[in-house]
């Protein structure tokens, strides 16, 4: 029965991460660069808790496969639960699930690193090894504490508290607890004198949390609960367990159900993980999936709107369906620059696909350099290989290729990039890099974010096959409600290519009607003209607040005359 309960926990964790939040696995994997080199291992070994960090980063690289990532998390959760059950000597078994569930809640914070979970497992294993005569236990404290500190980091305090409490059994020697705990704190303090980390940073753990200056409150709660349950399991006699088993098990079961049903959904904020999904879909260029997701639930944040517009442009639908979705101005095409690693990669992708490779490279580099834990990012390193390859900066591209060749999952990709480096003909014939090299501006120039429409116009005039630039060029003045530029860019496109999407017809028709000018024959479809007349009649008769205008929320007329559609 107990084994079945653990198996159900593993199954629940696996299904949760694989099918409910798989993009979170990609999110974690992309913001590290695990290298299979001696130098990388030694750099981790030089840190307190570095072995736990190295083991965690080794596991996180397998998040590249969602099934493997979900399985890893399921195994770690069950390890925590089973180890707690052993420490509690099988007493009140239901309580052994509490640390695992609290850990599950804690991981709702995307900045909690797997290092904490791995370090907790190592610490619980060390606690299980506590046995032998009293003199041997003192040897374990004196020798094992510094060794464990270097393996797991500040979670060694959990071990010392447990060891001290165990040594107090039999004779009440309370001073042993103070000595053991003080010993661990002295070790942490001494390491702060020789390492480039503050005492506070070492107490928080070097890689327990992505932001080195803080930790979430739930993290120490998990540690305290583990300590209390381990001590409780040793202190309670079998007789006491039998006498109170029903009441304690019932209370524990109620707490676990409340955590699972009530707290767990709140720990995983839907908005945050929705953005992670958009980020993953952009990373994997799943443009149709992005459009389908936006159709299912309206995107309403700059990052999700940017991803949706990019997906529409990449599938040739931007001119016909942009206003089917919420638009927040030009910021929905290119969000304003913020030194935020969470959003820069999506904006960088938009510039990259547009052909502005240098700007994409700048955003990509800023995304990596803004990581608060100063790690490298495998996603940004890959993109830096591509941008330097397109720009002909082969020495720089080779530097990043050599890094990727030392990874497990990106070695083959790096090998293909190595073959391209310096081969001008192969790059020019490449379906992506050749196109981007051709589309790249021929001369350097500076521009403000407000001038992106003009930049897109230049890109289009230089290369008429740059469909992304053409679609962005036509949408930019609509989003800015710039009447003259809409007409100017429409005329420019009509002279060059056969492209007359629905939103262009809507905007041109509305502007020419308002100017009382003749609409050129064939420019606007009759159905669009009929819809415009009905829209203007409703707008004139009932005003902008009329609920009857809602049926036109997917049109350029609504955006131009009324404003952003309601969410």
C-alpha positions in Angstrom: 0.0 0.0 0.0 2.8 2.4 0.9 4.6 1.6 -2.4 1.4 2.3 -4.3 1.1 5.7 -2.6 4.6 6.6 -3.7 3.9 5.4 -7.2 0.8 7.6 -7.4 3.0 10.6 -6.3 5.5 9.8 -9.0 2.7 9.5 -11.6 1.1 12.8 -10.5 4.4 14.7 -10.7 5.3 13.1 -14.1 1.9 14.0 -15.6 1.9 17.5 -14.2 5.3 18.4 -15.7 4.9 16.6 -18.9 1.4 17.6 -19.9 0.4 20.6 -17.7 3.7 22.6 -17.6 6.2 21.2 -20.2 7.3 24.7 -21.3 8.6 25.3 -17.8 11.1 22.4 -18.4 12.3 24.2 -21.6 12.5 27.5 -19.6 14.9 25.9 -17.1 17.0 24.1 -19.7 17.6 27.1 -21.9 19.1 29.3 -19.2 22.1 27.1 -18.5 25.0 25.7 -20.5 26.3 22.4 -19.1 29.7 21.6 -20.5 31.2 18.2 -20.4 34.7 19.4 -19.5 37.1 19.1 -16.6 37.2 22.9 -16.2 33.5 23.1 -15.9 33.4 20.4 -13.2 36.3 22.0 -11.3 34.5 25.4 -11.4 31.6 23.8 -9.7 33.7 21.8 -7.3 35.3 25.1 -6.1 32.0 26.2 -4.6 30.2 25.2 -1.4 27.3 23.1 -2.7 29.0 22.8 -6.0 28.6 19.0 -6.3 24.9 19.3 -5.8 24.8 22.1 -8.4 26.8 20.1 -10.9 24.5 17.1 -10.5 21.4 19.3 -10.8 22.7 21.0 -14.0 23.6 17.6 -15.4 20.0 16.5 -14.9 18.5 19.8 -16.2 20.2 19.4 -19.5 17.9 16.3 -20.0 14.8 18.7 -19.8 15.5 19.0 -23.5 13.2 16.0 -23.7 10.0 16.6 -21.9 9.5 13.0 -21.0 12.9 12.7 -19.5 12.5 16.0 -17.6 9.2 15.0 -16.1 10.6 11.6 -15.1 13.6 13.2 -13.4 11.4 15.4 -11.3 9.1 12.5 -10.5 12.0 10.4 -9.3 13.5 13.3 -7.2 10.1 13.9 -5.5 9.7 10.2 -4.7 13.2 10.1 -3.3 12.4 13.0 -0.9 9.2 11.2 0.2 10.8 7.8 0.6 13.8 9.1 2.4 11.6 11.0 4.8 9.6 7.8 5.4 12.8 6.0 6.3 13.9 8.8 8.6 10.5 8.7 10.3 11.0 4.9 10.7 7.8 4.3 8.8 5.7 6.0 11.5 2.8 8.2 10.3 3.7 7.4 6.7 1.2 9.9 5.3 3.3 12.8 6.8 6.3 11.7 4.7 4.5 13.2 1.7 4.4 16.7 3.2 8.0 17.8 2.3 7.6 16.5 -1.3 4.3 18.4 -1.7 5.8 21.6 -0.2 8.8 21.2 -2.6 6.3 20.8 -5.5 4.7 24.1 -4.4 8.1 25.8 -4.1 9.0 24.8 -7.7 6.1 26.9 -8.8 8.6 29.8 -8.5 10.5 29.4 -11.8 13.6 30.9 -10.1 14.0 28.0 -7.7 16.9 25.9 -9.1 17.0 22.1 -9.1 20.2 22.4 -7.0 18.0 22.9 -3.9 16.1 19.6 -4.6 19.2 17.6 -5.3 21.0 19.1 -2.2 18.0 18.1 -0.1 18.1 14.5 -1.4 21.8 14.3 -0.6 21.2 15.7 2.9 18.4 13.3 3.6 20.7 10.4 2.5 23.4 11.7 4.9 20.9 11.8 7.7 20.0 8.2 7.1 23.7 7.3 7.5 23.6 8.5 11.1 24.4 5.4 13.2 27.1 3.8 15.3 28.5 4.4 18.8 28.8 7.9 20.3 32.5 8.4 19.5 31.8 7.5 15.8 29.0 10.0 15.7 31.3 12.7 16.9 33.7 11.7 14.0 30.7 12.0 11.6 30.0 15.5 12.9 33.6 16.7 12.8 34.6 15.2 9.5 31.2 14.7 7.8 29.9 18.3 8.4 32.6 20.1 6.3 32.4 17.4 3.7 28.6 17.6 3.4 28.8 21.4 3.4 31.0 21.3 0.3 28.6 18.9 -1.3 25.2 20.5 -0.6 25.9 24.0 0.7 23.9 25.5 3.6 21.5 22.6 3.8 24.3 21.1 6.0 22.5 23.0 8.8 19.6 20.5 8.4 22.1 17.7 8.9 23.8 19.3 12.0 20.4 20.0 13.7 19.3 16.4 13.1 22.7 15.0 14.3 22.7 17.2 17.4 19.1 16.1 18.3 20.1 12.5 17.8 23.1 12.9 20.1 20.9 14.2 22.9 18.9 11.0 23.0 19.6 9.0 26.2 21.5 11.6 28.1 20.3 15.2 28.0 23.5 16.8 26.7 22.0 20.0 25.3 25.4 21.6 24.7 26.0 19.1 21.9 23.3 20.8 19.8 24.9 24.2 20.2 28.4 22.8 19.4 27.3 21.0 16.2 25.2 23.9 14.9 27.9 26.4 15.8 30.5 24.2 14.0 28.5 24.4 10.8 28.0 28.2 11.1 31.8 28.6 11.7 32.5 26.6 8.6 30.2 28.8 6.5 31.7 31.9 8.0 35.2 30.7 7.4 34.5 29.9 3.7 33.2 33.4 3.3 36.7 34.7 4.1 38.3 32.8 1.3 35.6 32.7 -1.4 34.2 35.6 -3.5 30.8 35.3 -1.8 29.3 37.1 1.1 28.3 35.3 4.3 24.6 36.0 3.5 25.0 34.6 0.0 26.6 31.4 1.4 23.7 31.0 3.9 21.2 31.4 1.1 23.0 28.9 -1.1 25.0 29.8 -4.2 22.6 28.1 -6.7 19.5 27.4 -4.7 17.7 30.4 -6.2 18.4 32.2 -9.5 18.5 35.6 -7.7 21.5 35.5 -5.3 20.1 38.2 -3.1 16.9 36.5 -1.9 15.1 33.2 -1.3 11.4 32.5 -1.2 9.9 32.0 2.3 8.8 28.5 1.4 12.3 27.3 0.9 13.3 27.5 4.6 9.9 26.1 5.5 10.6 22.9 3.5 13.9 22.6 5.5 12.2 23.1 8.8 9.4 20.7 8.1 12.0 18.0 7.1 13.9 18.6 10.3 10.8 18.4 12.5 9.4 15.3 10.8 12.8 13.5 11.1 13.1 14.3 14.8 9.4 13.5 15.4 9.9 10.1 13.8 12.8 9.3 16.1 11.2 10.7 19.3 7.7 9.1 19.0 7.4 5.6 20.3 5.5 2.9 18.5 2.9 3.0 21.3 2.4 6.7 20.9 2.0 6.3 17.2 -0.7 3.7 17.6 -2.5 5.8 20.1 -2.6 8.9 18.0 -2.3 7.4 14.5 -5.9 8.0 13.4 -6.1 11.7 14.5 -2.6 12.6 13.2 -3.1 10.7 9.9 -6.5 12.4 9.4 -5.0 15.8 10.1 -2.0 15.2 7.9 -4.3 13.9 5.1 -6.4 17.0 5.3 -3.3 19.2 5.1 -2.0 17.3 2.1 -5.3 17.5 0.2 -5.5 21.2 0.9 -1.9 21.7 -0.4 -2.7 19.6 -3.5 -6.1 21.0 -4.4 -5.9 24.6 -3.1 -2.3 25.7 -2.9 -0.8 24.0 -5.9 -2.9 25.8 -8.5 -2.1 29.1 -6.9 1.6 28.4 -6.8 1.7 28.1 -10.6 0.5 31.4 -11.8 -1.3 30.9 -15.1 -0.1 34.2 -16.7 3.6 33.4 -16.0 3.4 29.9 -17.3 1.4 31.0 -20.3 4.3 33.3 -21.2 6.7 30.4 -20.8 4.6 28.5 -23.3 4.8 31.3 -25.8 8.5 31.5 -25.2 9.0 27.8 -25.9 6.8 27.9 -29.1 8.8 30.9 -30.4 12.1 29.1 -29.5 11.0 26.0 -31.5 9.4 28.1 -34.3 6.0 26.5 -33.9 4.2 29.3 -35.6 0.9 27.6 -36.2 0.8 26.4 -32.6 1.2 30.0 -31.4 -1.7 31.1 -33.6 -3.9 28.2 -32.3 -3.0 29.1 -28.7 -3.9 32.8 -29.2 -7.2 31.8 -30.8 -7.9 29.6 -27.7 -7.1 32.4 -25.2 -6.5 36.1 -26.2 -2.9 37.2 -25.6 -2.8 40.4 -23.6 0.8 41.0 -22.5 3.5 42.6 -24.7 5.5 39.3 -24.9 2.5 37.2 -25.9 1.2 39.8 -28.3 4.7 40.1 -29.9 4.8 36.3 -30.3 1.4 36.1 -31.8 2.1 38.9 -34.3 5.4 37.2 -35.3 3.6 33.9 -35.8 1.0 35.6 -38.0 3.7 37.2 -40.1 5.6 34.0 -40.4 2.5 32.2 -41.7 1.5 35.1 -43.9 -1.6 36.0 -41.9 -0.7 39.3 -40.3 -2.4 41.5 -42.8 -5.7 39.5 -42.6 -5.9 38.5 -38.9 -3.8 40.9 -36.8 -6.9 42.6 -35.3 -8.5 39.3 -34.5 -6.3 39.6 -31.5 -5.6 42.3 -28.9 -3.2 45.0 -30.2 -1.4 47.5 -27.9 0.3 49.6 -30.5 3.7 49.1 -32.1 4.8 47.7 -28.8 2.9 44.6 -29.8 5.2 44.1 -32.7 8.5 45.0 -30.9 8.1 45.5 -27.1 10.3 48.3 -25.8 13.8 47.3 -24.7 14.1 46.1 -21.2 17.1 44.3 -19.7 15.0 41.3 -18.8 16.1 37.9 -19.7 12.5 36.6 -19.7 11.3 38.7 -22.6 14.4 39.7 -24.7 14.6 36.3 -26.5 11.1 36.7 -28.0 11.8 40.2 -29.2 15.2 39.1 -30.5 13.4 36.4 -32.6 11.2 39.0 -34.2 14.2 41.1 -35.3 16.0 38.0 -36.4 13.2 36.8 -38.7 12.8 40.3 -40.0 16.4 40.4 -41.2 17.7 42.8 -38.6 20.4 40.4 -37.5 22.6 42.9 -35.6 19.7 44.1 -33.5 18.7 40.5 -32.8 22.3 39.8 -31.7 22.3 42.7 -29.4 19.0 41.6 -27.7 20.3 38.0 -27.5 23.5 39.1 -25.9 21.7 41.3 -23.4 19.4 38.4 -22.6 22.3 36.2 -21.6 24.2 39.0 -19.7 21.1 39.9 -17.7 20.8 36.4 -16.2 20.9 37.2 -12.4 23.0 34.1 -11.6 25.6 35.0 -14.2 25.2 31.6 -16.0 25.5 31.2 -19.7 22.4 30.3 -21.8 22.4 27.5 -24.4 19.6 29.2 -26.3 21.4 32.5 -26.6 24.7 30.8 -27.4 23.0 29.0 -30.3 21.6 32.3 -31.6 25.0 34.0 -31.3 26.4 31.3 -33.5 23.8 32.1 -36.1 24.0 35.9 -36.0 27.8 35.8 -36.3 27.6 33.2 -39.1 25.2 35.4 -41.1 27.4 38.5 -40.5 30.5 36.7 -41.5 32.1 37.0 -38.1 33.5 33.5 -38.3 36.0 33.7 -35.4 33.3 34.7 -33.0 31.0 32.1 -34.4 33.7 29.4 -33.9 34.2 30.4 -30.3 30.5 29.7 -29.5 30.5 26.5 -31.7 33.4 25.1 -29.6 31.3 25.7 -26.5 28.3 23.9 -27.9 30.5 21.0 -29.1 31.2 20.3 -25.4 27.5 19.7 -24.6 25.4 16.5 -24.9 22.4 17.6 -26.9 23.8 20.4 -29.1 27.0 18.7 -30.2 25.6 17.6 -33.5 24.1 21.0 -34.3 27.4 22.6 -33.5 29.1 20.2 -35.9 26.8 21.3 -38.7 27.5 24.9 -37.9 31.3 24.2 -38.0 30.9 22.9 -41.5 29.2 26.1 -42.6 31.8 28.5 -41.1 33.8 30.1 -43.8 31.9 28.3 -46.6 30.2 31.3 -48.3 28.5 29.3 -50.9 26.9 26.9 -48.4 25.7 29.8 -46.2 24.2 31.6 -49.2 22.3 28.5 -50.2 21.1 27.8 -46.7 17.3 28.3 -46.5 17.5 30.5 -43.4 21.0 32.0 -43.2 21.2 32.7 -46.9 17.9 34.5 -46.8 18.8 36.5 -43.8 22.2 37.4 -45.3 20.5 38.6 -48.4 17.9 40.6 -46.4 20.4 42.3 -44.1 20.7 46.1 -44.5 23.7 47.0 -46.7 24.8 49.8 -44.5 24.8 50.5 -40.8 22.2 53.0 -39.4 20.7 54.0 -36.1 17.0 54.2 -35.5 14.6 54.7 -32.6 12.0 52.1 -31.7 9.3 54.5 -32.9 10.8 54.4 -36.4 10.5 50.7 -36.9 7.9 51.2 -39.6 10.3 53.2 -41.7 13.0 50.5 -41.2 10.6 47.8 -42.4 9.8 49.9 -45.4 13.6 50.1 -46.3 13.9 46.4 -45.9 11.0 45.8 -48.2 12.2 48.2 -50.8 15.6 46.5 -50.9 14.1 43.0 -51.1 10.6 42.6 -52.3 10.5 39.0 -51.2 10.9 40.0 -47.5 7.3 39.2 -46.7 7.8 39.7 -42.9 9.0 43.2 -43.4 6.2 44.0 -45.8 3.5 42.8 -43.3 5.1 44.7 -40.4 5.5 47.8 -42.6 1.8 47.9 -43.4 0.7 47.1 -39.9 2.9 49.7 -38.1 1.1 52.8 -39.3 -2.2 51.3 -38.5 -1.1 50.6 -35.0 0.1 54.2 -34.8 -3.1 55.5 -36.4 -1.0 57.3 -38.9 -3.4 57.9 -41.8 -0.9 59.3 -44.3 1.6 56.5 -43.9 -1.0 53.8 -44.2 -1.9 55.2 -47.6 1.7 55.8 -48.6 2.8 52.3 -47.7 -0.2 50.7 -49.3 0.5 52.5 -52.6 4.2 51.4 -52.3 3.2 47.8 -51.9 0.6 47.9 -54.7 3.3 49.1 -57.1 5.7 46.2 -56.2 3.7 43.1 -55.4 0.2 41.6 -55.5 -0.7 41.9 -51.8 -3.9 43.4 -50.6 -5.0 41.8 -47.3 -8.2 42.5 -45.4 -6.9 44.9 -42.8 -5.2 47.1 -45.5 -8.5 47.2 -47.4 -10.3 48.2 -44.2 -7.9 50.9 -43.2 -7.6 52.4 -46.7 -11.4 52.4 -47.2 -12.1 54.1 -43.9 -9.4 56.7 -44.4 -10.5 57.6 -48.0 -14.2 57.7 -47.0 -13.3 60.1 -44.2 -11.3 62.2 -46.6 -14.2 62.0 -49.1 -11.8 60.8 -51.8 -12.5 58.3 -54.5 -11.5 54.7 -53.7 -9.4 53.2 -56.7 -11.3 50.5 -58.5 -10.4 47.0 -57.3 -8.5 48.1 -54.2 -11.3 47.4 -51.7 -13.7 44.4 -52.0 -17.4 45.1 -52.0 -17.9 43.1 -48.8 -15.4 45.3 -47.0 -17.2 48.4 -48.2 -20.6 47.1 -47.0 -19.1 46.3 -43.6 -17.6 49.8 -43.4 -20.9 51.5 -44.1 -22.6 49.5 -41.4 -19.8 50.2 -38.9 -19.9 53.9 -39.6 -23.7 54.0 -39.3 -23.5 52.3 -35.9 -20.6 54.5 -34.8 -22.4 57.7 -35.8 -25.8 56.7 -34.3 -24.7 55.1 -31.1 -21.1 56.4 -30.3 -17.9 54.6 -29.4 -19.4 53.1 -26.3 -22.1 51.2 -28.2 -22.0 47.4 -27.4 -23.2 46.9 -31.0 -19.7 47.8 -32.2 -18.3 44.7 -30.5 -19.1 42.7 -33.6 -16.4 44.8 -35.5 -13.7 44.3 -32.8 -11.7 42.2 -35.2 -11.4 44.9 -37.8 -9.0 47.7 -38.4 -12.0 50.1 -38.3 -12.6 49.3 -34.6 -8.9 49.9 -33.7 -8.6 53.1 -35.6 -11.9 54.7 -34.5 -12.6 53.2 -31.1 -9.3 51.9 -29.7 -7.9 48.6 -28.4 -10.5 45.9 -28.2 -11.6 44.9 -24.7 -10.1 41.8 -23.2 
